[in-house]
Amino acid sequence: MPDSHIPSPQALTPISGQQAWYGPDLAGRSDWVYTFTPAEIAEIESALAAVQSREILEISASDFPLPTLAPRLSAIRRETLHGRGFFLLRGLPIERYDTPDAARIFWGLGTHWGEAVSQNGKGHVLGHVKDLGLDYNDPLARGYQTSARLPYHTDSSDLVCLLCLKKSRSGGLSSLVSTTTVYNEMVRRRPDLAAVLTRPLYRTRWGEVPEGRKPYYGTAPFTIVDGRLICTYVRSAVRKAQLMEVVPRVTDEQAEAMDLFDELANDPALHLDMTFEPGDIQVVNNHFIAHSRTAYVDFEEPEKRRHLLRLWLACADGPALPEAFTGEHQGMTSSGRPDGIRVPGVPLVAPLRAED
């Protein structure tokens, strides 16, 4: 008997719009890259000077004024939330700043884009993407704490922002793919499998369980809201949830659908690759785009090793989302947006070391 939660494959049609892009079409363009001007750098450093004695969590947008840069950041925010879905900012002279000041700058810029939410069960609103020697296959390990290749996935916030402090010796290439384009290609090639991904897949919570929730949950990778494709996809969380006996088993059809998703995301005809140089800031919409990273080889010297700072941001005027995103999937902020990973009794903190 057909599953009533799965739309008829014949009813699915490709979705047009700015979110439906192909990487090779963008690779030779520069309209998704912005380089700070010397005047804007001076403005950022003036704002930094005013907050250097402040704790990061105390810094708001009004504490980090950017009179001429703020309109540019607002335009980048609109494009990322409602347009193509990503932007890369370059030219921040990161070598001038120690980690605490780089973090204050990154946080200050972030306050002009949204509200920082927790990225893990420790309440970290400032994340550190760095190899801590963990095993990617450990059910409780998070991929950003390893040097392993990260398959295409989405995070649990409206925006994810990365600031490169130091790059690896080799590897660590960043890749983005439009999940609208992945959906469209699935609809064209295998509409039956596209329909399967409109049904919930069960994922682990990595041991980071909100109050009153189970250690796993089900959510559909594909949902159409207001004519847009909203996607949430973390196959590693699905795979690790299968270690729990209470979780429904992944069916052959679901596995085939995820295989096709991964195949398309990895296709150079769809995704866009970019390098991270020190000082680069990447801003990505989690609802329209899945991101990936190649494996990397780091320097032996601890002070040279690859290190990125990360923000997950909630944006009050972000795109309309399925109710599950602020229900079974996550909680919600005071503005009604996905609230990251909140564990009861854990306060929000902004650690300045990856090991904290």
LUMDRENDO-991614 format. One record per residue (C-alpha): residue number from 0; residue in one letter; x, y, z. Coordinates in Angstrom, 1 decimal. Last residue first. Layout:
REM LUMDRENDO-991614
{NUM; A; {X; Y; Z}}
...
//
This chain:
REM LUMDRENDO-991614
{355; D; {37.2; 24.0; 25.7}}
{354; E; {39.8; 22.3; 23.4}}
{353; A; {39.0; 24.6; 20.4}}
{352; R; {40.1; 27.6; 22.6}}
{351; L; {38.3; 31.0; 22.8}}
{350; P; {35.1; 29.6; 24.2}}
{349; A; {31.8; 31.5; 23.6}}
{348; V; {29.4; 30.2; 26.2}}
{347; L; {25.6; 29.7; 26.3}}
{346; P; {24.4; 28.0; 29.5}}
{345; V; {23.7; 24.3; 29.8}}
{344; G; {20.8; 23.5; 32.2}}
{343; P; {18.7; 21.8; 29.5}}
{342; V; {20.5; 21.1; 26.2}}
{341; R; {20.0; 23.4; 23.3}}
{340; I; {21.3; 22.5; 19.8}}
{339; G; {20.5; 25.2; 17.2}}
{338; D; {17.5; 27.4; 18.0}}
{337; P; {15.6; 27.2; 14.7}}
{336; R; {13.7; 30.5; 14.2}}
{335; G; {10.6; 31.8; 16.0}}
{334; S; {11.9; 35.2; 17.0}}
{333; S; {12.3; 34.2; 20.7}}
{332; T; {14.4; 31.3; 19.3}}
{331; M; {12.9; 27.9; 18.5}}
{330; G; {13.4; 24.3; 19.5}}
{329; Q; {14.7; 21.7; 17.2}}
{328; H; {13.6; 18.7; 15.0}}
{327; E; {10.4; 17.9; 16.8}}
{326; G; {9.2; 21.4; 16.7}}
{325; T; {11.2; 24.4; 15.4}}
{324; F; {12.2; 22.7; 12.2}}
{323; A; {9.1; 20.4; 12.3}}
{322; E; {6.9; 23.4; 11.4}}
{321; P; {8.5; 23.4; 7.9}}
{320; L; {10.3; 26.7; 7.2}}
{319; A; {9.6; 30.1; 5.7}}
{318; P; {12.8; 31.9; 4.7}}
{317; G; {14.7; 34.0; 7.2}}
{316; D; {13.3; 37.3; 8.6}}
{315; A; {14.1; 36.6; 12.2}}
{314; C; {17.6; 35.3; 11.4}}
{313; A; {19.1; 32.5; 13.6}}
{312; L; {22.9; 32.3; 13.2}}
{311; W; {25.4; 29.4; 13.6}}
{310; L; {28.8; 30.8; 14.0}}
{309; R; {32.2; 29.1; 13.2}}
{308; L; {35.9; 29.9; 13.8}}
{307; L; {38.3; 28.0; 11.6}}
{306; H; {41.6; 26.4; 12.5}}
{305; R; {44.1; 24.4; 10.4}}
{304; R; {47.3; 23.8; 12.3}}
{303; K; {50.2; 26.2; 12.3}}
{302; E; {50.5; 26.7; 16.1}}
{301; P; {50.4; 23.0; 16.7}}
{300; E; {53.5; 22.3; 14.5}}
{299; E; {52.9; 19.1; 12.6}}
{298; F; {51.0; 20.8; 9.8}}
{297; D; {47.7; 19.4; 8.8}}
{296; V; {46.6; 17.0; 6.1}}
{295; Y; {43.1; 17.4; 4.9}}
{294; A; {39.9; 15.5; 4.0}}
{293; T; {37.6; 17.4; 1.6}}
{292; R; {34.9; 19.6; 3.0}}
{291; S; {31.2; 19.6; 2.3}}
{290; H; {28.2; 22.0; 2.3}}
{289; A; {24.5; 21.6; 1.6}}
{288; I; {22.6; 24.6; 0.4}}
{287; F; {19.1; 26.0; 0.4}}
{286; H; {18.1; 25.6; 4.1}}
{285; N; {21.6; 25.9; 5.5}}
{284; N; {22.1; 29.4; 4.0}}
{283; V; {25.9; 29.9; 3.8}}
{282; V; {28.3; 32.7; 4.8}}
{281; Q; {32.0; 32.2; 4.2}}
{280; I; {34.6; 34.5; 5.8}}
{279; D; {38.1; 34.5; 4.4}}
{278; G; {40.9; 35.9; 6.7}}
{277; P; {43.3; 33.1; 6.2}}
{276; E; {42.5; 31.5; 2.8}}
{275; F; {39.7; 29.0; 2.3}}
{274; T; {39.6; 27.4; -1.2}}
{273; M; {36.4; 27.1; -3.2}}
{272; D; {34.5; 24.3; -4.9}}
{271; L; {31.0; 24.7; -6.5}}
{270; H; {28.7; 21.7; -6.9}}
{269; L; {26.5; 20.5; -9.8}}
{268; A; {28.6; 19.5; -12.8}}
{267; P; {31.4; 18.5; -10.4}}
{266; D; {29.0; 15.6; -9.2}}
{265; N; {29.5; 15.1; -5.5}}
{264; A; {26.0; 16.5; -4.7}}
{263; L; {24.5; 14.3; -7.4}}
{262; E; {26.1; 11.1; -6.1}}
{261; D; {25.2; 12.0; -2.5}}
{260; F; {21.5; 12.5; -3.4}}
{259; L; {21.5; 9.4; -5.5}}
{258; D; {22.9; 7.3; -2.6}}
{257; M; {20.4; 8.9; -0.2}}
{256; A; {17.5; 7.7; -2.5}}
{255; E; {19.0; 4.3; -2.8}}
{254; A; {19.3; 4.0; 1.0}}
{253; Q; {15.7; 5.2; 1.4}}
{252; E; {14.6; 2.5; -1.2}}
{251; D; {16.5; -0.2; 0.6}}
{250; T; {14.8; 0.7; 3.8}}
{249; V; {16.6; 2.4; 6.8}}
{248; R; {15.5; 0.6; 9.9}}
{247; P; {13.2; 2.3; 12.4}}
{246; V; {15.2; 3.5; 15.5}}
{245; V; {14.6; 1.5; 18.7}}
{244; E; {17.7; -0.6; 18.2}}
{243; M; {20.0; 2.4; 18.2}}
{242; L; {23.1; 1.8; 16.0}}
{241; Q; {21.0; 2.9; 13.0}}
{240; A; {21.1; 6.4; 14.4}}
{239; K; {24.8; 6.5; 13.4}}
{238; R; {23.8; 6.1; 9.7}}
{237; V; {21.1; 8.7; 9.9}}
{236; A; {23.5; 11.2; 11.6}}
{235; S; {26.1; 10.5; 8.9}}
{234; R; {23.5; 11.2; 6.3}}
{233; V; {22.9; 14.7; 7.5}}
{232; Y; {20.3; 16.4; 5.3}}
{231; T; {17.9; 19.3; 5.9}}
{230; C; {16.3; 20.8; 2.7}}
{229; I; {13.8; 23.5; 2.1}}
{228; L; {12.7; 23.6; -1.6}}
{227; R; {10.9; 26.9; -2.3}}
{226; G; {7.3; 27.4; -3.6}}
{225; D; {6.0; 28.7; -0.3}}
{224; V; {7.4; 25.7; 1.5}}
{223; I; {8.4; 22.5; -0.3}}
{222; T; {10.0; 19.9; 2.0}}
{221; F; {12.9; 17.6; 1.2}}
{220; P; {15.1; 15.9; 3.8}}
{219; A; {12.2; 14.8; 5.9}}
{218; T; {12.7; 14.7; 9.7}}
{217; G; {12.7; 11.9; 12.3}}
{216; Y; {14.2; 12.2; 15.7}}
{215; Y; {16.8; 10.5; 17.9}}
{214; P; {18.0; 10.7; 21.5}}
{213; K; {14.3; 11.4; 22.5}}
{212; R; {13.2; 14.8; 23.6}}
{211; G; {11.8; 16.1; 26.9}}
{210; E; {14.7; 18.5; 27.4}}
{209; P; {17.1; 18.7; 24.5}}
{208; V; {19.4; 15.7; 23.8}}
{207; E; {23.1; 16.2; 22.7}}
{206; G; {24.2; 12.5; 22.7}}
{205; W; {24.9; 12.8; 19.0}}
{204; R; {21.2; 13.7; 18.3}}
{203; T; {20.8; 10.7; 16.1}}
{202; R; {18.8; 10.8; 12.9}}
{201; Y; {15.6; 9.1; 11.5}}
{200; L; {14.6; 9.8; 8.0}}
{199; P; {11.2; 11.4; 7.4}}
{198; R; {9.4; 11.2; 4.1}}
{197; T; {9.9; 13.8; 1.4}}
{196; L; {13.1; 12.0; 0.6}}
{195; V; {11.1; 9.1; -0.9}}
{194; A; {9.5; 11.4; -3.4}}
{193; A; {12.9; 12.3; -4.9}}
{192; L; {13.5; 8.5; -5.1}}
{191; D; {10.3; 8.0; -7.2}}
{190; P; {11.1; 11.1; -9.3}}
{189; R; {14.3; 9.4; -10.5}}
{188; R; {16.1; 11.3; -13.3}}
{187; R; {14.1; 14.6; -13.6}}
{186; V; {12.9; 14.8; -10.0}}
{185; M; {16.4; 13.8; -8.8}}
{184; E; {17.9; 16.5; -10.9}}
{183; N; {15.5; 19.1; -9.5}}
{182; Y; {16.2; 17.9; -5.9}}
{181; V; {19.9; 18.2; -6.3}}
{180; T; {19.4; 21.7; -7.9}}
{179; T; {17.3; 22.8; -5.0}}
{178; T; {19.9; 21.4; -2.7}}
{177; S; {22.4; 23.8; -4.2}}
{176; V; {25.9; 22.5; -3.7}}
{175; L; {28.8; 24.0; -1.8}}
{174; S; {32.4; 22.8; -1.5}}
{173; S; {35.2; 23.8; 0.8}}
{172; L; {38.7; 22.3; 0.2}}
{171; G; {40.4; 21.0; 3.3}}
{170; G; {43.3; 19.6; 1.4}}
{169; S; {47.0; 20.4; 2.0}}
{168; R; {49.0; 22.1; 4.8}}
{167; S; {45.8; 23.2; 6.5}}
{166; K; {44.6; 26.8; 6.6}}
{165; K; {44.8; 29.2; 9.5}}
{164; L; {42.3; 31.7; 10.9}}
{163; C; {39.5; 31.0; 8.4}}
{162; L; {36.2; 32.5; 9.5}}
{161; L; {33.1; 30.3; 8.9}}
{160; C; {29.4; 31.3; 9.0}}
{159; V; {26.4; 29.0; 9.1}}
{158; L; {23.0; 30.6; 8.5}}
{157; D; {19.5; 29.6; 9.3}}
{156; S; {20.5; 27.0; 11.9}}
{155; S; {20.8; 23.3; 12.4}}
{154; D; {23.5; 22.4; 9.9}}
{153; T; {23.3; 20.9; 6.4}}
{152; H; {25.2; 18.0; 4.8}}
{151; Y; {27.5; 17.0; 2.0}}
{150; P; {30.0; 14.4; 3.2}}
{149; L; {32.8; 15.6; 5.5}}
{148; R; {36.3; 14.3; 4.6}}
{147; A; {38.1; 13.5; 7.8}}
{146; S; {40.4; 15.9; 9.7}}
{145; T; {38.3; 15.6; 12.9}}
{144; Q; {36.5; 18.0; 15.3}}
{143; Y; {34.2; 19.3; 12.5}}
{142; G; {32.9; 15.7; 12.1}}
{141; R; {31.2; 15.6; 15.5}}
{140; A; {32.0; 12.5; 17.5}}
{139; L; {29.3; 10.8; 19.6}}
{138; P; {28.7; 7.9; 17.2}}
{137; D; {32.5; 7.4; 16.7}}
{136; N; {33.1; 7.0; 13.0}}
{135; Y; {34.7; 10.4; 12.7}}
{134; D; {37.3; 9.4; 15.3}}
{133; L; {38.6; 12.3; 17.3}}
{132; G; {42.1; 13.8; 17.0}}
{131; L; {41.1; 17.3; 17.9}}
{130; D; {41.1; 18.5; 14.3}}
{129; K; {39.8; 22.0; 14.2}}
{128; V; {36.5; 23.8; 13.5}}
{127; H; {36.1; 26.0; 16.6}}
{126; G; {32.6; 27.2; 17.4}}
{125; L; {31.3; 30.4; 19.0}}
{124; V; {27.8; 29.8; 20.3}}
{123; H; {29.0; 26.8; 22.3}}
{122; G; {26.3; 25.5; 24.6}}
{121; K; {28.1; 22.4; 25.5}}
{120; G; {25.6; 20.2; 23.8}}
{119; N; {26.6; 21.6; 20.4}}
{118; Q; {26.2; 24.5; 18.0}}
{117; S; {24.3; 26.9; 20.3}}
{116; V; {22.7; 29.9; 18.6}}
{115; A; {24.1; 33.3; 17.5}}
{114; E; {21.4; 35.8; 16.6}}
{113; G; {21.6; 37.3; 13.1}}
{112; W; {23.5; 39.1; 10.3}}
{111; H; {24.8; 42.3; 11.9}}
{110; T; {25.7; 40.4; 15.1}}
{109; G; {27.8; 38.2; 12.9}}
{108; L; {30.2; 41.1; 12.1}}
{107; G; {30.8; 41.6; 15.8}}
{106; W; {31.2; 37.9; 16.4}}
{105; F; {33.9; 37.7; 13.7}}
{104; I; {35.6; 40.8; 14.9}}
{103; R; {35.5; 39.6; 18.5}}
{102; A; {36.8; 36.2; 17.5}}
{101; A; {39.7; 37.7; 15.6}}
{100; D; {40.4; 39.7; 18.8}}
{99; P; {40.4; 36.6; 21.0}}
{98; T; {42.5; 34.6; 18.4}}
{97; D; {45.3; 37.2; 18.0}}
{96; Y; {44.9; 39.8; 15.3}}
{95; R; {47.1; 41.4; 12.7}}
{94; E; {47.6; 38.1; 10.8}}
{93; I; {43.8; 38.1; 10.0}}
{92; P; {44.1; 40.9; 7.5}}
{91; L; {40.4; 40.6; 6.5}}
{90; G; {40.5; 40.6; 2.7}}
{89; R; {37.8; 38.3; 1.6}}
{88; L; {34.1; 37.8; 2.1}}
{87; L; {32.4; 34.8; 0.5}}
{86; F; {28.7; 34.6; 0.0}}
{85; F; {25.9; 32.0; 0.0}}
{84; G; {22.2; 31.3; -0.6}}
{83; R; {21.5; 32.4; -4.2}}
{82; G; {18.7; 34.8; -3.0}}
{81; H; {16.6; 34.8; 0.1}}
{80; L; {18.8; 34.4; 3.1}}
{79; T; {22.2; 34.7; 1.5}}
{78; E; {21.2; 37.6; -0.8}}
{77; R; {19.5; 39.4; 2.1}}
{76; R; {22.5; 39.0; 4.4}}
{75; I; {24.9; 40.2; 1.7}}
{74; A; {22.8; 43.3; 1.3}}
{73; S; {22.8; 43.9; 5.1}}
{72; L; {26.5; 43.4; 5.2}}
{71; R; {26.9; 46.1; 2.5}}
{70; P; {24.6; 48.4; 4.4}}
{69; A; {26.6; 47.8; 7.6}}
{68; L; {30.0; 48.7; 6.0}}
{67; T; {29.5; 52.5; 6.0}}
{66; P; {28.4; 53.0; 9.6}}
{65; L; {29.9; 49.8; 11.1}}
{64; P; {29.0; 50.0; 14.8}}
{63; F; {30.0; 47.1; 17.1}}
{62; D; {28.4; 47.8; 20.4}}
{61; S; {25.1; 48.4; 18.6}}
{60; A; {25.4; 45.1; 16.9}}
{59; S; {25.8; 43.4; 20.3}}
{58; I; {28.8; 42.4; 22.3}}
{57; E; {28.2; 40.9; 25.8}}
{56; L; {28.7; 37.3; 24.7}}
{55; I; {32.2; 38.2; 23.5}}
{54; E; {33.3; 39.4; 26.8}}
{53; R; {34.3; 43.1; 26.6}}
{52; S; {37.8; 44.6; 27.0}}
{51; Q; {38.5; 44.7; 23.3}}
{50; V; {35.0; 46.1; 22.6}}
{49; A; {35.8; 49.7; 21.5}}
{48; A; {39.0; 48.8; 19.7}}
{47; L; {37.1; 46.2; 17.6}}
{46; A; {34.7; 48.8; 16.3}}
{45; S; {37.7; 50.9; 15.2}}
{44; E; {39.3; 47.8; 13.6}}
{43; I; {36.1; 47.1; 11.6}}
{42; E; {36.0; 50.7; 10.4}}
{41; A; {39.7; 50.6; 9.4}}
{40; I; {39.0; 47.3; 7.5}}
{39; E; {36.1; 49.1; 5.8}}
{38; A; {38.3; 52.0; 4.7}}
{37; P; {40.9; 49.5; 3.3}}
{36; T; {38.2; 47.9; 1.3}}
{35; F; {36.8; 44.5; 2.1}}
{34; T; {36.6; 42.0; -0.7}}
{33; Y; {33.3; 40.6; -1.8}}
{32; V; {32.8; 37.3; -3.6}}
{31; W; {29.4; 36.0; -4.8}}
{30; D; {29.4; 38.4; -7.8}}
{29; S; {32.8; 37.2; -8.9}}
{28; R; {31.9; 34.8; -11.7}}
{27; G; {34.0; 32.0; -13.2}}
{26; A; {32.9; 29.3; -10.8}}
{25; L; {29.2; 30.4; -10.9}}
{24; D; {28.1; 28.5; -14.0}}
{23; P; {30.3; 25.5; -13.0}}
{22; G; {28.5; 25.3; -9.7}}
{21; Y; {25.0; 24.9; -10.9}}
{20; W; {22.2; 27.1; -9.5}}
{19; A; {18.6; 26.5; -8.4}}
{18; Q; {18.4; 28.9; -5.4}}
{17; Q; {17.8; 31.9; -7.7}}
{16; G; {14.5; 30.5; -8.9}}
{15; S; {13.1; 27.4; -10.6}}
{14; I; {11.7; 24.3; -8.9}}
{13; P; {11.5; 21.0; -10.8}}
{12; T; {8.1; 19.1; -10.7}}
{11; L; {6.8; 16.4; -8.5}}
{10; A; {3.2; 15.3; -9.0}}
{9; Q; {4.2; 12.3; -11.1}}
{8; P; {6.3; 11.0; -8.2}}
{7; S; {3.1; 10.9; -6.1}}
{6; P; {3.7; 12.6; -2.8}}
{5; I; {5.0; 10.5; 0.0}}
{4; H; {3.2; 10.8; 3.3}}
{3; S; {0.3; 8.5; 2.2}}
{2; D; {2.7; 5.6; 1.9}}
{1; P; {1.5; 3.4; -0.9}}
{0; M; {0.0; 0.0; 0.0}}
//
